Amino acid sequence: MANREYERLVTDAGCILRPIDASLAPDPASLEGLSKSAGVRAHLTALRGYMAAAGEVAVSAGKDADVVLVNTISPYGHDIAEGLGVPSATLMLQPAYPSGDYPPVIASNVDFGRLGNRLAGRLAERVPTPYDPVGRRIRAEFGLPPESRRAGQRRRDRAGVPVHHGISPVVLPVRESGRRT
């Protein structure tokens, strides 16, 4: 699933596009004259709408799936897989788990040192996200018990759900420890 603008990339790769018909950003004309805080709220509103649309597409696409692959902004894919009774795996293109080697993605490229990076990563896991309501809705839709994103992650970690990091050392060098996460 992707926005329609990526259709050619998707189909050229031999895949079927499941389009997300929503915008990640508000109409630029609607931002004219708004204060910075109102503009941020408008962007968050658009992002929440986009995430809701993406969740609907994911549920629909998942009904034909043998496995659900999940990325940083779609952890609700694990809930879809659970509801459908199929396996799931996480695929990351950036360090997304608390690590001493890298700061959390939301911190950009600010390195807080080993302890600071790990603490910032743990804190970032607690920050509410625009996709949290989608996860709650999907769990309810499948009749699954309510569960926070963090509790679900802990449960999947204990169960050994695979997490794969596809990070090129050209883009993000391996630290001296030899580990990426």
N, CA and C of each residue as an Amber inpcrd file, in Angstrom:
protein
   543
   0.8350000  -1.1670000   0.0000000   0.0000000   0.0000000   0.0000000
   0.8830000   1.2350000   0.0000000   0.4520000   2.2210000  -0.7290000
   1.2090000   3.4670000  -0.8630000   0.2990000   4.5190000  -1.4830000
   0.7890000   5.7360000  -1.4940000   0.0550000   6.8000000  -2.1740000
   0.0940000   6.5380000  -3.6750000  -0.9020000   7.0500000  -4.3850000
  -0.9960000   6.8390000  -5.8350000   0.2390000   7.3380000  -6.5850000
   0.8940000   8.3530000  -6.0760000   2.0770000   8.8840000  -6.7580000
   3.1990000   7.8530000  -6.8690000   3.1270000   6.7830000  -6.0860000
   4.1430000   5.7350000  -6.1320000   3.6970000   4.5210000  -6.9480000
   2.5760000   4.6500000  -7.6240000   2.0050000   3.5100000  -8.3450000
   3.0010000   2.8730000  -9.3070000   3.6800000   3.6840000 -10.0850000
   4.6040000   3.1180000 -11.0790000   5.7380000   2.3350000 -10.3990000
   6.2880000   2.8750000  -9.3200000   7.3330000   2.1500000  -8.5950000
   6.8110000   0.8040000  -8.0940000   5.6090000   0.8130000  -7.5810000
   5.0130000  -0.4080000  -7.0460000   4.7670000  -1.4240000  -8.1580000
   4.1210000  -0.9930000  -9.2310000   3.7760000  -1.9300000 -10.3110000
   5.0160000  -2.3740000 -11.0860000   6.0050000  -1.4750000 -11.2550000
   7.2500000  -1.8740000 -11.9210000   7.9950000  -2.9450000 -11.1230000
   7.7590000  -2.9910000  -9.8290000   8.3810000  -4.0160000  -8.9840000
   7.5750000  -5.3150000  -8.9900000   6.4920000  -5.3340000  -9.7740000
   5.6760000  -6.5410000  -9.8690000   4.6580000  -6.6830000  -8.7580000
   4.3800000  -5.6060000  -8.0820000   3.4330000  -5.6490000  -6.9680000
   2.1270000  -4.9640000  -7.3640000   1.1270000  -5.1700000  -6.5490000
  -0.1830000  -4.5500000  -6.7560000  -0.3110000  -3.3860000  -5.7830000
  -0.6720000  -2.2330000  -6.3010000  -0.8480000  -1.0690000  -5.4460000
  -2.1920000  -1.1270000  -4.7460000  -2.1720000  -0.9540000  -3.4520000
  -3.3690000  -0.7200000  -2.6560000  -3.2730000   0.7450000  -2.2400000
  -3.9310000   1.6470000  -2.9780000  -3.7010000   3.0860000  -2.7640000
  -4.2880000   3.6260000  -1.4690000  -3.5480000   4.5410000  -0.8860000
  -4.0210000   5.3060000   0.2650000  -4.4780000   6.6440000  -0.3050000
  -5.7780000   6.8680000  -0.3010000  -6.3260000   8.0920000  -0.8800000
  -6.5180000   9.1570000   0.1950000  -5.4100000   9.6320000   0.7050000
  -5.4320000  10.6990000   1.7000000  -4.1130000  11.4420000   1.5930000
  -4.1220000  12.6830000   2.0210000  -2.9120000  13.5010000   1.9660000
  -2.2160000  13.5140000   3.3170000  -0.9040000  13.5160000   3.2550000
  -0.1120000  13.6250000   4.4830000  -0.0810000  15.0460000   5.0310000
  -0.4620000  16.0070000   4.2280000  -0.3870000  17.4090000   4.6420000
  -1.6840000  18.1250000   4.2930000  -1.9900000  19.1650000   5.0510000
  -3.1910000  19.9410000   4.7210000  -2.9840000  20.7110000   3.4210000
  -4.0690000  21.1430000   2.8340000  -4.0080000  21.9870000   1.6390000
  -3.2280000  23.2510000   1.9990000  -2.1590000  23.5470000   1.2460000
  -1.3410000  24.7370000   1.5680000  -2.1590000  26.0240000   1.6890000
  -3.2130000  26.1590000   0.8940000  -4.0440000  27.3700000   0.9630000
  -4.7150000  27.4950000   2.3300000  -4.9970000  26.3400000   2.9720000
  -5.6630000  26.3830000   4.2770000  -4.7160000  26.8500000   5.3840000
  -3.4090000  26.8840000   5.1140000  -2.4330000  27.2920000   6.1220000
  -2.1420000  28.7870000   6.1060000  -2.5780000  29.4610000   5.0270000
  -2.2940000  30.8870000   4.9000000  -2.8920000  31.6660000   6.0660000
  -2.0640000  32.4740000   6.6810000  -2.5130000  33.3320000   7.7660000
  -2.6080000  32.6540000   9.1180000  -2.3220000  31.3630000   9.1910000
  -2.4010000  30.6730000  10.4740000  -1.1360000  30.9060000  11.2930000
  -1.2930000  30.9130000  12.5990000  -0.1200000  30.9830000  13.4680000
   0.6500000  29.6710000  13.3420000   1.8720000  29.6750000  13.8270000
   2.6920000  28.4570000  13.7470000   2.0130000  27.2890000  14.4780000
   1.4670000  27.5470000  15.6610000   0.8250000  26.4610000  16.4200000
  -0.4290000  25.9640000  15.7050000  -1.1930000  26.8550000  15.0990000
  -2.3770000  26.4260000  14.3530000  -1.9650000  25.6230000  13.1250000
  -0.8590000  26.0150000  12.4990000  -0.3420000  25.2610000  11.3590000
   0.0890000  23.8640000  11.7570000   0.7350000  23.7500000  12.9080000
   1.1510000  22.4320000  13.4110000  -0.0880000  21.5810000  13.6770000
  -1.1120000  22.1640000  14.2890000  -2.3560000  21.4170000  14.5450000
  -2.9930000  20.9600000  13.2330000  -2.9630000  21.8100000  12.2180000
  -3.5220000  21.4380000  10.9090000  -2.7470000  20.2690000  10.3100000
  -1.4290000  20.2850000  10.4440000  -0.6140000  19.1750000   9.9400000
  -0.9120000  17.8860000  10.7100000  -1.0530000  17.9800000  12.0160000
  -1.3710000  16.7840000  12.8110000  -2.7480000  16.2410000  12.4710000
  -3.7050000  17.1180000  12.2260000  -5.0450000  16.6800000  11.8200000
  -4.9750000  15.9290000  10.4970000  -4.2360000  16.4860000   9.5270000
  -4.0790000  15.8110000   8.2300000  -3.3870000  14.4690000   8.4030000
  -2.3720000  14.4160000   9.2570000  -1.6430000  13.1690000   9.4820000
  -2.5350000  12.1150000  10.1270000  -3.3580000  12.5230000  11.0800000
  -4.2870000  11.5660000  11.6990000  -5.2740000  11.0240000  10.6650000
  -5.7630000  11.8960000   9.7730000  -6.6590000  11.4490000   8.7050000
  -5.9600000  10.4770000   7.7660000  -4.7210000  10.7800000   7.4340000
  -3.9360000   9.8990000   6.5660000  -3.7530000   8.5310000   7.2310000
  -3.3960000   8.5390000   8.5080000  -3.1820000   7.2780000   9.2280000
  -4.4690000   6.4600000   9.2970000  -5.5990000   7.1190000   9.5040000
  -6.8750000   6.4010000   9.5290000  -7.1480000   5.7540000   8.1740000
  -6.9030000   6.4940000   7.0860000  -7.1050000   5.9410000   5.7400000
  -6.1400000   4.7910000   5.4850000  -4.8780000   4.9430000   5.9050000
  -3.8920000   3.8800000   5.7210000  -4.3030000   2.6260000   6.4940000
  -4.8430000   2.8050000   7.6920000  -5.3020000   1.6580000   8.4730000
  -6.4250000   0.9050000   7.7850000  -7.3640000   1.6470000   7.1860000
  -8.4660000   1.0070000   6.4520000  -7.9400000   0.1980000   5.2620000
  -6.9980000   0.7920000   4.5170000  -6.4120000   0.0870000   3.3730000
  -5.6590000  -1.1500000   3.8560000  -4.9320000  -1.0210000   4.9510000
  -4.1600000  -2.1530000   5.4760000  -5.0640000  -3.3040000   5.8990000
  -6.1740000  -2.9940000   6.5520000  -7.1120000  -4.0550000   6.9470000
  -7.6510000  -4.7610000   5.7060000  -8.0460000  -3.9890000   4.7130000
  -8.5790000  -4.5580000   3.4750000  -7.5280000  -5.4100000   2.7690000
  -6.3090000  -4.8840000   2.6350000  -5.2300000  -5.6210000   1.9620000
  -4.8210000  -6.8550000   2.7560000  -4.8810000  -6.7580000   4.0650000
  -4.4520000  -7.8670000   4.9160000  -5.3140000  -9.1010000   4.7970000
  -6.5480000  -8.9420000   4.3730000  -7.4620000 -10.0870000   4.2940000
  -6.9800000 -11.1470000   3.3260000  -6.0960000 -10.7720000   2.3880000
  -5.5420000 -11.7200000   1.4320000  -4.1180000 -12.1430000   1.7870000
  -3.6090000 -11.6940000   2.9200000  -2.1890000 -11.8670000   3.2400000
  -1.8940000 -13.1970000   3.9310000  -0.7030000 -13.6990000   3.6450000
  -0.1730000 -14.8610000   4.3650000   0.7080000 -14.4060000   5.5270000
   1.2070000 -13.1850000   5.4270000   2.0390000 -12.5650000   6.4570000
   1.8470000 -11.0530000   6.3380000   1.9420000 -10.3430000   7.4470000
   1.8260000  -8.8860000   7.4360000   3.1850000  -8.3060000   7.8160000
   3.7160000  -7.4490000   6.9290000   4.9870000  -6.7860000   7.1660000
   4.7050000  -5.3780000   7.6650000   5.3680000  -5.0050000   8.7260000
   5.0490000  -3.7920000   9.4620000   6.2610000  -2.8660000   9.4810000
   6.0230000  -1.5420000   9.3610000   7.1280000  -0.5990000   9.4750000
   6.9130000   0.3330000  10.6620000   7.7580000   1.3320000  10.7630000
   7.7470000   2.2400000  11.9130000   6.4010000   2.9090000  12.1470000
   5.7330000   3.3150000  11.0780000   4.4850000   4.0690000  11.2520000
   3.2350000   3.2200000  11.0650000   3.3990000   1.9140000  11.0560000
   2.2140000   1.0560000  10.9520000   2.2820000  -0.1130000  11.9280000
   2.5840000   0.1530000  13.2060000   2.6480000  -0.9670000  14.1480000
   1.3130000  -1.6940000  14.2930000   0.2250000  -1.0320000  13.8820000
  -1.0900000  -1.6660000  13.9250000  -1.1630000  -2.8560000  12.9590000
  -0.2060000  -2.9880000  12.0720000  -0.1560000  -4.1670000  11.1980000
  -0.0530000  -5.4520000  11.9970000   0.6320000  -5.3940000  13.1410000
   0.7060000  -6.5740000  14.0140000  -0.6860000  -6.9210000  14.5410000
  -1.4980000  -5.9060000  14.8190000  -2.8660000  -6.1390000  15.2900000
  -3.7150000  -6.7560000  14.1810000  -3.5000000  -6.2900000  12.9480000
  -4.2130000  -6.8750000  11.8050000  -3.8330000  -8.3450000  11.6720000
  -2.5380000  -8.6370000  11.7400000  -2.0770000 -10.0210000  11.6340000
  -2.6780000 -10.8810000  12.7460000  -2.6820000 -10.3560000  13.9540000
  -3.2620000 -11.0930000  15.0780000  -4.7410000 -11.3660000  14.8300000
  -5.4570000 -10.3520000  14.3640000  -6.8800000 -10.5120000  14.0950000
  -7.1660000 -11.5090000  12.9880000  -6.2670000 -11.5810000  12.0060000
  -6.4400000 -12.5100000  10.8790000  -5.8380000 -13.8830000  11.1550000
  -5.0480000 -13.9960000  12.2310000  -4.4170000 -15.2760000  12.5560000
  -3.2500000 -15.6160000  11.6380000  -2.5500000 -14.5810000  11.1520000
  -1.3690000 -14.8050000  10.3160000  -0.1530000 -14.1960000  11.0150000
   1.0560000 -14.6410000  10.6540000   2.2510000 -14.0720000  11.2890000
   2.5350000 -12.6510000  10.8110000   3.3650000 -11.9600000  11.5690000
   3.8050000 -10.6190000  11.1830000   5.2970000 -10.5020000  11.4740000
   5.9150000  -9.5270000  10.8340000   7.3220000  -9.2130000  11.0780000
   7.4970000  -7.7190000  10.9040000   8.4380000  -7.1630000  11.6280000
   8.7350000  -5.7360000  11.5410000   9.9190000  -5.5360000  10.6140000
   9.7960000  -4.5780000   9.6970000  10.8700000  -4.2080000   8.7740000
  11.1880000  -2.7400000   9.0000000  12.3970000  -2.4390000   9.4220000
  12.7840000  -1.0640000   9.7310000  13.8560000  -0.5740000   8.7660000
  13.6990000   0.6610000   8.3250000  14.7030000   1.2930000   7.4690000
  15.4850000   2.3560000   8.2350000  15.2800000   2.3980000   9.5380000
  16.0060000   3.3030000  10.4160000  16.0110000   2.6870000  11.8040000
  16.9640000   3.0690000  12.6540000  16.9560000   2.5160000  14.0250000
  15.7000000   2.9950000  14.7480000  14.8500000   2.0740000  15.1200000
  13.5820000   2.4670000  15.7140000  13.3970000   1.9430000  17.1370000
  14.3320000   1.1680000  17.6180000  14.2410000   0.6450000  18.9770000
  15.2810000   1.3450000  19.8390000  14.9980000   1.5170000  21.1250000
  15.9610000   2.1880000  21.9990000  17.3420000   1.5400000  21.8990000
  18.3420000   2.3770000  21.7250000  19.7000000   1.9020000  21.5140000
  20.6790000   2.9320000  22.0440000  21.7710000   2.4710000  22.5870000
  22.8260000   3.3840000  22.9730000  23.5720000   3.9230000  21.7670000
  23.5320000   3.1920000  20.6700000  24.2930000   3.5690000  19.4830000
  23.6640000   4.7110000  18.6990000  22.3380000   4.8260000  18.7180000
  21.6480000   5.8280000  17.9070000  20.5440000   6.5040000  18.7050000
  20.3370000   7.7860000  18.4660000  19.1990000   8.4620000  19.1070000
  17.9020000   8.0130000  18.4370000  16.7490000   8.2590000  19.0750000
  15.4890000   7.9110000  18.4220000  15.2930000   8.7470000  17.1600000
  14.5600000   8.2030000  16.2190000  14.3290000   8.8620000  14.9380000
  13.7730000  10.2670000  15.1280000  12.8820000  10.4500000  16.0850000
  12.2700000  11.7680000  16.2780000  13.2730000  12.8070000  16.7660000
  14.4550000  12.3740000  17.2170000  15.4830000  13.3140000  17.6750000
  16.3900000  13.7430000  16.5300000  16.0830000  13.2800000  15.3170000
  16.8740000  13.6020000  14.1370000  18.2730000  13.0440000  14.3110000
  19.2890000  13.8710000  14.1540000  20.6490000  13.3530000  14.2370000
  21.3780000  13.8440000  15.4820000  20.6360000  14.2320000  16.5110000
  21.2440000  14.6580000  17.7670000  21.6640000  13.4110000  18.5380000
  22.9520000  13.2810000  18.8010000  23.4600000  12.1300000  19.5450000
  23.5860000  12.5270000  21.0090000  22.8700000  11.8310000  21.8770000
  22.8630000  12.1420000  23.3060000  23.8610000  11.2940000  24.0860000
  24.7030000  10.5470000  23.4100000  25.6120000   9.6140000  24.0770000
  24.8910000   8.3020000  24.3390000  25.6260000   7.2770000  24.7170000
  25.0360000   5.9270000  24.8580000  23.8460000   5.9080000  25.8190000
  24.0270000   6.4110000  27.0140000  22.9420000   6.3830000  27.9980000
  21.8060000   7.3070000  27.5650000  22.1470000   8.5040000  27.1080000
  21.1270000   9.4610000  26.6780000  20.3160000   8.9570000  25.4960000
  20.9800000   8.3100000  24.5330000  20.2610000   7.7560000  23.3810000
  19.2630000   6.6980000  23.8320000  19.7070000   5.8130000  24.7340000
  18.8130000   4.7480000  25.2060000  17.6300000   5.3450000  25.9790000
  17.9070000   6.3030000  26.8520000  16.8210000   6.9300000  27.6130000
  15.8710000   7.6890000  26.6950000  16.4210000   8.4210000  25.7280000
  15.5710000   9.1560000  24.7770000  14.7210000   8.1770000  23.9700000
  15.2880000   7.0390000  23.6200000  14.5320000   6.0140000  22.8950000
  13.3910000   5.4590000  23.7250000  13.6460000   5.2150000  25.0010000
  12.5810000   4.7230000  25.8960000  11.4770000   5.7780000  26.0460000
  11.8830000   7.0310000  26.1530000  10.9030000   8.1130000  26.2550000
  10.0860000   8.2210000  24.9670000  10.7450000   8.1010000  23.8250000
  10.0520000   8.2010000  22.5320000   8.9860000   7.1130000  22.3830000
   9.2150000   5.9460000  22.9730000   8.2120000   4.8670000  22.9090000
   6.9190000   5.2440000  23.6230000   6.9940000   6.1890000  24.5460000
   5.8200000   6.5830000  25.3290000   5.0480000   7.7470000  24.7180000
   5.6210000   8.3850000  23.7010000   4.9800000   9.5560000  23.0890000
   3.7560000   9.1140000  22.2860000   2.6000000   9.7200000  22.5310000
   1.4230000   9.3970000  21.7120000   1.7020000   9.7190000  20.2410000
   1.1750000   8.8850000  19.3680000   1.4080000   9.0670000  17.9330000
   0.0780000   9.1790000  17.1820000   0.1130000   9.7210000  15.9650000
  -1.1110000   9.8050000  15.1530000  -1.6460000   8.4360000  14.7350000
  -0.8610000   7.3740000  14.8660000  -1.3660000   6.0540000  14.4860000
  -1.8830000   5.2490000  15.6760000  -1.7310000   5.7450000  16.8930000
  -2.2690000   5.0270000  18.0530000  -3.7810000   4.8210000  17.9690000
  -4.5750000   5.8490000  17.5980000  -6.0250000   5.6210000  17.4860000
  -6.3680000   4.5610000  16.4370000  -5.5680000   4.4680000  15.3860000
  -5.8090000   3.4570000  14.3480000  -5.6400000   2.0610000  14.9480000
  -4.5940000   1.8770000  15.7330000  -4.3730000   0.5850000  16.3830000
  -5.5270000   0.2130000  17.3070000  -6.0020000   1.1740000  18.0860000
  -7.1380000   0.8960000  18.9870000  -8.3770000   0.4970000  18.1810000
  -8.6420000   1.2320000  17.0850000  -9.8120000   0.9300000  16.2490000
  -9.6940000  -0.4530000  15.6270000  -8.5190000  -0.7900000  15.1310000
  -8.3210000  -2.0910000  14.4860000  -8.4800000  -3.2140000  15.4940000
  -7.9200000  -3.0550000  16.6910000  -8.0760000  -4.1030000  17.7090000
  -9.5600000  -4.3050000  18.0260000 -10.3030000  -3.2110000  18.1600000
 -11.7440000  -3.3190000  18.4380000 -12.4680000  -3.9690000  17.2640000
 -12.1020000  -3.5950000  16.0420000 -12.7440000  -4.1410000  14.8480000
 -12.5850000  -5.6580000  14.7630000 -11.4300000  -6.1660000  15.1840000
 -11.1800000  -7.6090000  15.1530000 -11.6080000  -8.3060000  16.4410000
 -12.1490000  -7.5520000  17.3910000 -12.5870000  -8.1540000  18.6510000
 -11.4290000  -8.5420000  19.5600000 -10.2810000  -7.8920000  19.3780000
  -9.1120000  -8.1610000  20.2150000  -9.1880000  -7.3070000  21.4700000
  -8.6260000  -7.7800000  22.5770000  -8.6700000  -6.9680000  23.7980000
  -7.8690000  -5.6780000  23.6230000  -8.2930000  -4.6100000  24.2820000
  -7.5410000  -3.3460000  24.2050000  -6.1030000  -3.5670000  24.6750000
  -5.1820000  -2.8860000  24.0060000  -3.7740000  -3.0260000  24.3570000
  -3.0370000  -1.7860000  23.8520000  -2.2090000  -1.2060000  24.6830000
  -1.4310000  -0.0430000  24.2470000  -0.3700000  -0.4890000  23.2470000
   0.1110000   0.4580000  22.4610000   1.1850000   0.1640000  21.5020000
   2.3950000  -0.4130000  22.2340000   2.7560000   0.1810000  23.3450000
   3.9250000  -0.2670000  24.1200000   3.7200000  -1.6760000  24.6830000
   2.5310000  -1.9590000  25.2240000   2.2580000  -3.2960000  25.7600000
   2.2960000  -4.3370000  24.6420000   1.7630000  -3.9890000  23.4800000
   1.8130000  -4.8960000  22.3340000   3.2350000  -5.1720000  21.9040000
   4.0800000  -4.1370000  21.9130000   5.4810000  -4.3250000  21.5360000
   6.1910000  -5.2460000  22.5240000   5.9580000  -5.0370000  23.8060000
   6.5740000  -5.9220000  24.8140000   6.1290000  -7.3700000  24.6090000
   4.8400000  -7.5550000  24.3330000   4.3120000  -8.9070000  24.1120000
   4.9620000  -9.5400000  22.8810000   5.0900000  -8.7810000  21.7960000
   5.7180000  -9.3120000  20.5760000   7.2010000  -9.6060000  20.7960000
   7.8810000  -8.7530000  21.5660000   9.2940000  -9.0020000  21.8760000
   9.4450000 -10.3210000  22.6330000   8.5850000 -10.5420000  23.6280000
   8.6370000 -11.8020000  24.3970000   8.3450000 -13.0090000  23.5100000
   7.4520000 -12.8290000  22.5260000   7.0730000 -13.9340000  21.6320000
   8.0950000 -14.1600000  20.5230000   9.0570000 -13.2580000  20.3800000
  10.0840000 -13.4240000  19.3580000   9.6360000 -13.0710000  17.9510000
   8.6680000 -12.1520000  17.8130000   8.2550000 -11.7100000  16.4790000
   9.4800000 -11.0790000  15.8080000   9.8090000 -11.5080000  14.5890000
  11.0330000 -11.0130000  13.9370000  11.0250000  -9.5140000  13.6730000
  12.2020000  -8.9110000  13.8540000  12.4280000  -7.5060000  13.5320000
  13.6640000  -7.4660000  12.6360000  13.5000000  -6.9040000  11.4500000
  14.6050000  -6.8140000  10.4910000  14.9250000  -5.3560000  10.2400000
  16.2130000  -5.0330000  10.2650000  16.6730000  -3.6690000   9.9790000
  17.4030000  -3.6830000   8.6480000  16.8390000  -3.0190000   7.6580000
  17.4610000  -2.9240000   6.3360000  18.1550000  -1.5870000   6.1910000
  19.2390000  -1.4140000   6.9170000  19.9300000  -0.1320000   6.9430000
  21.3030000  -0.3020000   6.2980000  21.5450000   0.4440000   5.2500000
  22.8250000   0.3820000   4.5600000  23.9060000   1.0830000   5.3750000
  25.0970000   0.4760000   5.4780000  26.1860000   1.1580000   6.1760000
  26.6460000   2.4150000   5.4400000  26.2440000   2.5620000   4.1880000
  26.5500000   3.7870000   3.4470000  25.7100000   4.9370000   3.9880000
  24.4870000   4.6230000   4.3950000  23.5790000   5.6410000   4.9080000
  23.7840000   5.8560000   6.4040000  23.9290000   4.7760000   7.1440000
  24.0580000   4.8410000   8.5930000  25.1820000   3.9010000   9.0130000
  26.3820000   4.4270000   9.2120000  27.5330000   3.5650000   9.5040000
  27.3380000   2.7380000  10.7830000  27.9220000   1.5450000  10.7440000
  27.9180000   0.6890000  11.9160000  28.8290000   1.3560000  12.9500000
  28.3530000   1.4640000  14.1740000  29.1530000   2.0960000  15.2470000
  30.2560000   1.1430000  15.6680000  31.1780000   1.6460000  16.4530000
  32.3320000   0.8520000  16.8750000  31.9370000  -0.4230000  17.5860000
  30.8040000  -0.4280000  18.2310000  30.3700000  -1.6330000  18.9350000
  30.0610000  -2.7500000  17.9500000  29.8920000  -2.3890000  16.6490000
  29.5750000  -3.3940000  15.6430000  28.0890000  -3.6740000  15.5340000
  27.3060000  -3.0300000  16.4040000  25.8600000  -3.2450000  16.3890000
  25.1630000  -2.0550000  15.7740000  23.9920000  -2.3020000  15.2300000
  23.1810000  -1.2060000  14.6970000  22.0950000  -0.8090000  15.6850000
  21.6930000  -1.6920000  16.5300000  20.6400000  -1.3400000  17.4850000
  21.0350000  -1.8080000  18.8610000
